[in-house]
Structures are given as structure tokens and as C-alpha cells.
Amino acid sequence: MSYRPPNLVVQYRLINPELWFSGLSLWIKQSWIKMSVDFEISTIIVASPQEIYVAWLDSERHAAMTGSAARCSEQVGDSFDAWDGYIHGINLALERAKRIVQSWRTIEFNESDPDSQIELTFEPVVGGTKVTLRHSNLPAHGDQYKQGWVDSYFEPMKEYFERS
């Protein structure tokens, strides 16, 4: 019986497509690659898709929902910031009560890091709305944001809408 390593998928974005071949192995010079992190998380929130959509894009409601200052807009192309400027980005696509797509970065991103992207979708379900967040093109340290979304957004949002 031969050893099979576990399946592991790592996405690389090539900065320089030049490759070196050595025997049967393919080597990519490490300084030429950029690893990006992508993930998806979901939760159920006791509110309608419309209520969640509006709260996300309204400065006062976003701040009340998360417990931290925010500046938001319901216009494609407008910028936003949240968590007292820790997060900022631009509204890329807005479909009322269905979908929000934003460029997204924090003050922890290097200047050379491209913006990441979030896509929020809102699906009506029994007892509320299934909110799904897809976060893509994060820098290598981006795994830390997965728990951040739960702690700083999903849990406070649940509390906010249960009080409403």
C-alpha cells in the first residue's frame, strides 16, 4: 500500500510566468508567485433580506449592527469604511436585497497587496435569511479574517436583528 498525501488545494497567482524545469520537477521561483486565500461562510439571521441589505449599506445602521463607526453608501462606485477606518473599499455591484459585492481591504494589507473582494448573498429561508459571505483574493495572512467575520459581523448582526 502506497502513501497518498491528503488533497490540498492552494491557489497561486503568477506574477512572472517564467518557469524552470529540473528533471521531472517543475520549479516556480517563489518570489514570482502570490498566494491568495479564499473562503466562504454562512449563517442564518432573523431578518428579511431587505432589512439586512439596507442595514449593511446605511452608515447608522451598519454602526449599530456592528458596534463600531462606519461610513456606507447605496451607490455602486462609492467608497465605504467600517470599524473606525480599519476596513475600507468600494461598492462594485449592488442587487437590492439579493447581493452586495465590494472591494475590501484592511490597514493590515501591504501597499502592494491587491484589494480582496467580498460577495454577500441573501437567501430567504424559514425563520429569516441565509447570509453567505464569499471572501476572495486575500493576501497570505487572510485566513485570520474568517473568524473575524463571525466575531465582528455575524454574531453582532444576529444580536442586532433579534433586538429589532
N, C-alpha and C positions, 0 to 999 in steps of 0.2 A: 504494500500500500504506500503510495507516494504522498508527500505532504503537499497540500494545496493551501496557499495563503488565503485569508478572508478577502472577500470582494471589497475593494476600496476604490472609490471614485474621487479623484481630485481634478478639478478643472484648472487648466493653465491658460493664460492669455500670453501669446508670444509677443514680445517686444521687438525682437530681432529674429526673423525666421531662419537664419543660418543654422545648420545642424552639422555636427561632427559625427562620423561613423567610426567605430573602432571594433573590428572583428564583426561579431553578430550583434553587438550592443549599439544602441543609439544614444548619444550623449547630447544634451542641450546645455549650453553654458548657463549656469544658474543665474547670472546677472541679467540674462536676456529674458527671463520668464517672470511673470507676475501671477501669483496665485490669487484667485478670488474666492470668497466664501459666499454661498447662497443657502438660504433656509426658508422654511415655511412653517408657520404656527397658526393655530385656530383656537377660538373659544366661542362660547355662546353668551350673549349679553341680552338681558331682559329689557329690550327696547326695539323699536322698529328700525329698519334700515335707514329710513328718512331721518329719524332722530339722531342716530349715530353719525350719519353723513354730515348733517348740519352742525353738530357739536364739534366734529373734527376740524371743520373749516371756519368756525366762528371763534375769534380771539378769546372772548369772555368765557364761552362755554368750554373751549379747549383747556383754558387755565383752570376752570372749576373742576373739570373732569380729571385732570392730571395732578392738580395741586401746585402747579408752577406756571410762571408767566409765559404767555405765548402771543405771537402776532401771526394771524392767519388771514386767508383770503379765499373767496369762492371763484376766483378768476384764473383760468389757465394762463401760465406765463408769469404770474405773480410769485414773489418770494414769500417765504414764511420762516419763522424761527420759533423754537419751543425750548422749554426748560432753561429759561433765562439766557438764551443765546447759545446753549450747549449744542443744540441741533439747529441746522438751517438747510434750506433747499428751495426748490421751485416746483409749483404745481405743473405737471406735464400733461395730465389728462384727467378730466372730471366727468363722470356719468352719474347724475343725480340719483342718490340712494342705491347705487349699484357698485361704483368703483371709483377709487382715487389712486392716481399714480403720481408720485413725487420723486424728484431727485433728492438725495438725503446725504448729509454728512455731519460729523460732529467735530468739535475742536480737537479731538484726538487723531483725526486723519492727518497724514503728512500732506504738505502742499502739493506734492507730486501725485498723490492718490487721486484717481478719478472719483467723481461722485458715485455713490451707490444709488440704488433705486428701490423704493418700496411700492408695492401694489396692494391696496386694501380692497377686498371684495366683501359685499354684504348680501347674505342669502337669508331670506325669511325662513324660519323653522318654527316648529311648535314651541311656544314659550319665549320667543324672541328672535334674535338674529345671529346667524353664524358669521363671525368676523374672521376672515382669513387674511393673514399678512404674509406676503412673499417679499423677502429682502434679498436683493441680488447685487453682485459686483462689489461686495465689501472687501476691504483690504484683509491681509492675512490675520490680523487680530480681531476680525469681525465676529467670531463666534461668541464673544462676550455680549454682543447686543441681543442675542436670542433671549437670554434670561432678563435682560433689561426691558425688553418689550413686555414680558409678563409682569415684572415687578412695577414698572413705571407707567405702563399703559393699560394692559388688560385687567389687572386687579383693581386699580383705581377707577377704571371705566365701569366695571361691574358695580362697585360701591356707589358711584355717582348715579347711575341709572336706576339702581334699586331704591335710592332715596327720592328720586324724582317722581 
